[in-house]
Amino acid sequence: MQHIVCNGCGDSLGSQLTNIGSGADCFGILQCSCSEYPVVAGVPILCEDQLPFRSLSAARIVKLLKAGQNRLALLELVTPDWLTAPKARNFTDKLLPSTLSNKRSANHQRERIARWRNRFEELAGATGKNAIRRLVKHYFGSRPGGEYFTFRFCTPKHLASLSLASPLKLEQGAIVDICCGGGHITRYLTHRATDNPVYGIDADFFLLWLANSRIAPSGHYLCVDLERGLPLADGSIRHMLMSNALQFIHGKRLFGREVERVLEKDRGTLVVSSLRHSQYKAVTPNQAIPPQGYMQLVDLPKVMVCESPVVARYMQKMGPDLSVSDSNEALSRSPMISMVATYDQDVLKNHGRMDMWPHELGNLGINPLYDQDKTSGSLALNWPSQMFIEENEELVGYLPESLPPLPEDESQLSPYLEKAVLIDLPDNY
């Protein structure tokens, strides 16, 4: 973990992290010349004050760890803000004096949080089919994000990311998955990497905990506010990947400068996939800019391509064509685009037929969009919502509505792999 440094003073944190460990049962405190950073369930929280998007401070977590309250530190970090935010007073409360109403509301909220945390601990200890999906649903409730992270392994965004990562020499050099979420792409990267480290960086602690403990436990994870830079040493990273995220970051110019600082000189590669841009109206609100604006963020040889052809080629077992950028007109009409910037000229070419699909590398399971009949074993497609279809309309083109039961002979599984009905999934998914 020698690549990790403090953003404030530049001190290396790697040796301390190695001593604490990165497993889900590892807790500790990192110290540098300017600050203290908590490590909870193997995830360092490299924030000097408030955690991103949270009403919770890193100092609060450090205080809990010093008091030996590791369990409470984890529970405070995984409890979502929508649960801890004060609720509006209802009609009954308004009939009561404000002091009594406030006390009643606070008691009710404490009870809700306690029930949520008890259920979280039950789900965290559960195994078997759907165990991970139940955890995700519990965290998000009915809020946006639950479907996205539950079905991420199935989406065109995921397949595009796998395609664009497939030409990289991931067996060489350190790898970073920026805005890794629950570690879905990180999982593939750890499959391909050998002894070289794979880091996942995100601002959401629950998703990092999920990645570290369930989805891609071979990775190393950092809770970071990307608007303040990357806590990585200069020239230390060979491969940087980012999927469906840059359009949501405000400080894009800072991000570009950080990429150039952190990438290995003359060998590094940046892959940014599933980019929304401002010339195409998206369902989800974002802070997208024009395609050419993204191209100007990093001063490396690069190409920008429409993402739909990348997915179409992938379904034909073909790698991406990165020999030339698509035209400005084509990019402006494309709902999603991807950018690859690299010093490695072997990456910027037309990649032909793949020996195997990246989604078959690992532990094969049934695409979670399919329900399996308990009696016959046949498979039926079950869309989670209309919005999910609108966000992932290409799925309609390649996922069959139904399929016969999986054959016992593994040599006959090709039709299920070709349609991404069988894909790599973690245990207990």
Long-range contacts (C-beta under 8 A, 24 or more apart in sequence): 1-197, 1-220, 2-233, 2-236, 3-174, 3-197, 3-199, 3-232, 3-233, 3-236, 3-237, 4-44, 4-46, 4-199, 4-222, 4-231, 4-232, 4-233, 5-231, 5-232, 5-233, 6-32, 6-33, 6-34, 6-35, 6-37, 6-46, 6-231, 7-46, 7-48, 7-228, 7-229, 7-230, 7-231, 8-32, 8-34, 8-35, 8-48, 9-33, 9-34, 9-35, 12-233, 13-37, 13-44, 13-46, 13-231, 17-44, 17-220, 22-212, 22-220, 22-221, 23-212, 23-217, 24-209, 24-212, 24-213, 24-217, 27-65, 27-70, 27-73, 28-65, 29-62, 29-65, 29-66, 36-62, 37-62, 38-62, 38-65, 38-73, 40-65, 40-70, 40-73, 40-74, 40-77, 40-205, 41-74, 41-209, 41-212, 41-213, 42-212, 42-213, 42-221, 43-205, 43-208, 43-209, 43-212, 43-221, 43-222, 43-223, 44-221, 44-222, 44-223, 45-77, 45-205, 45-223, 46-222, 46-223, 46-224, 46-231, 47-223, 47-224, 47-225, 51-77, 51-203, 51-205, 51-223, 51-225, 52-203, 52-224, 52-225, 52-226, 52-227, 53-81, 53-203, 53-204, 54-81, 54-205, 55-81, 55-84, 55-85, 74-209, 75-117, 75-120, 75-121, 77-205, 77-206, 77-209, 78-120, 78-139, 78-205, 78-206, 78-209, 79-113, 79-116, 79-117, 79-120, 80-139, 80-140, 80-141, 80-206, 82-141, 82-143, 83-112, 83-113, 83-116, 84-109, 84-113, 124-213, 126-428, 127-427, 127-428, 128-428, 129-428, 129-429, 130-428, 130-429, 131-428, 131-429, 132-210, 132-214, 132-215, 132-426, 132-428, 132-429, 133-368, 133-429, 135-210, 135-214, 136-182, 136-210, 139-206, 144-284, 147-384, 147-385, 147-387, 147-388, 148-391, 149-181, 149-182, 149-184, 149-207, 150-368, 150-384, 151-368, 151-369, 151-384, 151-388, 152-181, 152-182, 152-184, 153-184, 153-359, 153-367, 153-368, 153-423, 153-424, 153-425, 154-367, 154-368, 154-369, 154-392, 154-395, 154-399, 154-420, 154-423, 155-391, 155-392, 155-395, 156-307, 156-308, 156-311, 156-336, 156-392, 156-394, 156-395, 157-243, 157-244, 157-273, 157-274, 157-336, 157-392, 158-184, 158-185, 158-243, 159-311, 159-314, 159-315, 159-359, 159-420, 160-243, 160-273, 160-274, 160-307, 160-310, 160-311, 160-314, 160-336, 160-338, 161-185, 161-188, 161-241, 161-243, 161-271, 161-273, 161-274, 162-188, 162-314, 162-357, 162-358, 162-359, 163-310, 163-311, 163-313, 163-314, 163-319, 163-320, 163-358, 164-241, 164-271, 164-273, 164-310, 164-320, 164-338, 164-340, 165-189, 165-192, 165-241, 165-271, 165-358, 166-319, 166-320, 166-351, 166-354, 166-358, 167-319, 167-320, 167-322, 167-346, 167-347, 167-351, 168-239, 168-269, 168-271, 168-347, 169-238, 169-344, 170-196, 170-239, 171-196, 172-196, 172-238, 173-237, 173-238, 173-239, 173-264, 173-267, 174-198, 174-199, 174-236, 174-237, 174-238, 174-239, 175-199, 175-237, 175-238, 175-239, 175-240, 175-241, 176-200, 176-201, 176-230, 176-232, 176-237, 176-239, 176-240, 176-241, 176-262, 177-201, 177-219, 177-241, 177-242, 178-226, 178-230, 178-240, 178-241, 178-242, 178-245, 179-203, 179-226, 179-242, 179-243, 179-244, 179-245, 179-246, 179-248, 179-249, 180-207, 180-208, 180-211, 180-219, 180-221, 181-207, 181-211, 182-207, 182-210, 182-211, 182-215, 183-207, 183-208, 183-210, 183-211, 183-212, 183-215, 183-216, 183-219, 183-221, 184-215, 184-216, 185-241, 185-243, 186-211, 186-215, 186-216, 186-219, 187-215, 187-216, 187-219, 187-362, 187-424, 187-426, 188-358, 188-361, 188-362, 188-424, 189-216, 189-219, 189-239, 189-241, 190-216, 190-218, 190-219, 191-361, 191-362, 191-424, 192-361, 196-238, 199-232, 201-226, 201-230, 214-426, 214-428, 215-426, 216-426, 226-251, 226-255, 227-251, 227-254, 229-254, 229-258, 230-258, 230-261, 230-262, 232-262, 233-262, 234-261, 234-262, 235-261, 235-262, 235-263, 235-264, 235-265, 235-268, 236-262, 236-264, 237-262, 237-263, 237-264, 237-268, 238-263, 238-264, 238-267, 238-268, 238-269, 239-268, 239-269, 239-271, 240-268, 240-269, 240-270, 240-271, 241-270, 241-271, 241-272, 241-273, 242-270, 242-271, 242-272, 242-273, 243-272, 243-273, 243-274, 244-273, 244-274, 244-275, 246-272, 246-275, 246-294, 247-275, 247-276, 247-277, 247-286, 247-287, 247-288, 247-289, 248-286, 248-287, 249-287, 250-287, 252-289, 252-293, 252-294, 252-297, 253-297, 255-297, 256-296, 256-297, 256-298, 259-297, 259-298, 259-341, 260-298, 260-299, 260-300, 263-300, 263-343, 264-343, 265-343, 266-343, 267-343, 267-344, 268-300, 268-342, 268-343, 268-344, 269-340, 269-341, 269-342, 269-343, 269-344, 269-347, 270-298, 270-300, 270-339, 270-340, 270-341, 270-342, 271-338, 271-339, 271-340, 272-338, 272-339, 272-340, 272-341, 273-307, 273-338, 274-307, 274-336, 274-338, 275-307, 275-336, 275-337, 275-338, 275-339, 276-335, 276-336, 277-331, 277-332, 277-337, 279-331, 279-332, 280-332, 280-333, 280-334, 280-335, 282-335, 283-387, 283-390, 283-391, 284-391, 290-332, 291-328, 291-331, 291-332, 291-337, 292-328, 294-337, 294-339, 295-339, 298-341, 300-341, 300-342, 300-343, 301-341, 301-342, 301-343, 301-345, 301-348, 302-339, 302-340, 302-341, 302-342, 302-348, 303-339, 303-340, 303-348, 304-331, 304-337, 304-338, 304-339, 305-337, 305-338, 305-340, 306-330, 306-331, 306-334, 306-336, 306-337, 307-334, 307-335, 307-336, 307-337, 307-338, 308-334, 308-335, 308-336, 308-394, 310-338, 311-394, 314-357, 315-398, 315-418, 315-419, 315-420, 317-353, 317-354, 317-357, 317-418, 318-351, 318-352, 318-353, 318-354, 319-351, 319-352, 319-353, 319-354, 320-351, 321-350, 321-351, 322-347, 322-348, 322-349, 322-350, 322-351, 323-348, 323-349, 323-350, 357-417, 357-420, 359-417, 359-420, 359-423, 359-424, 360-417, 360-422, 360-423, 360-424, 361-424, 362-424, 362-425, 363-424, 363-425, 363-426, 363-427, 364-413, 364-422, 364-423, 364-424, 364-425, 365-422, 365-423, 365-424, 365-425, 365-429, 366-406, 366-421, 366-422, 367-399, 367-420, 367-421, 367-422, 367-423, 368-425, 368-429, 369-395, 369-399, 370-403, 370-421, 376-405, 377-405, 377-406, 378-402, 378-403, 378-404, 378-405, 379-403, 379-404, 379-405, 379-406, 379-421
